[in-house]
Structures are given as C-alpha cells and as structure tokens.
Amino acid sequence: MSVLGALLRDPALRRRQEGRQLLLLLQHNAVGLRGWADLVAVIPPHCRALIRDLACQYATTWTTFAEQVEERVTMTGSC
C-alpha cells in the first residue's frame, strides 16, 4: 500500500473540506520522475524561465508546509 493510497482512504482527512483539498493537492503532485521529465520536454522555450520560477515558488511553499507539519510531529511524537 502506498503512503498516498493510505492517506486517500483515511476518513479523518476525507471528512473535512480542508482535508479533501490537501488530498487533492497531494494527488496532483504525485508524478514520478519519468512524468516530470515528460512534462519538462513539452515546455516551450519562451515559458521555461517562468515555469522554473513558479516551480521554485511552489517548492518553497511545500518546504514551509513540511516544516510546519514536522513541528506538529515533534510536538505530538506521531506521524
């Protein structure tokens, strides 16, 4: 069972709108390495810098989110 699959079946996450929104975001970001390479291959040259900048902004946002989750894990001692 995959981590994402387990989360998608978790009733505590599915019960609330915010939980469903989180699951949707996680699902949309679940692209394997080959999938990313396929996406990179179709970016037109004139969009590459913009998409790079946007991807970096999203990466920063996800890193901040992960740090906030880590703080809660540390506080409660659970995953």
CORMO-V700993 format. One record per backbone hydrogen bond with DSSP energy under -1.0 kcal/mol. NH is the residue of the N-H (numbers start at 1). CO is the residue of the C=O. E is the energy in kcal/mol with one decimal. If there is no record, write none. Layout:
{{NH/CO/E} {NH/CO/E}}
This chain:
{{6/2/-2.3} {7/3/-2.3} {8/4/-2.7} {9/5/-1.1} {10/7/-1.1} {14/10/-2.0} {15/11/-1.8} {20/16/-2.3} {21/17/-2.4} {22/18/-2.3} {23/19/-2.4} {24/20/-2.1} {25/21/-2.3} {26/22/-2.7} {27/23/-2.5} {28/24/-2.4} {29/25/-1.2} {30/27/-1.2} {31/29/-1.9} {36/32/-2.1} {37/33/-2.2} {38/34/-2.4} {39/35/-1.9} {40/36/-2.8} {41/37/-1.9} {43/40/-1.4} {47/44/-2.2} {51/47/-2.8} {52/48/-2.7} {53/49/-2.5} {54/50/-2.4} {55/51/-2.9} {56/52/-2.3} {57/53/-2.1} {58/54/-2.5} {59/55/-2.5} {60/56/-2.2} {61/57/-2.2} {62/58/-2.8} {63/59/-2.4} {64/60/-2.4} {65/61/-2.4} {66/62/-2.7} {67/63/-2.3} {68/64/-2.1} {69/65/-2.3} {70/66/-2.7} {71/67/-2.0} {72/68/-1.4} {73/69/-2.4} {74/70/-2.7} {75/71/-2.2} {76/72/-2.5} {77/73/-2.9}}
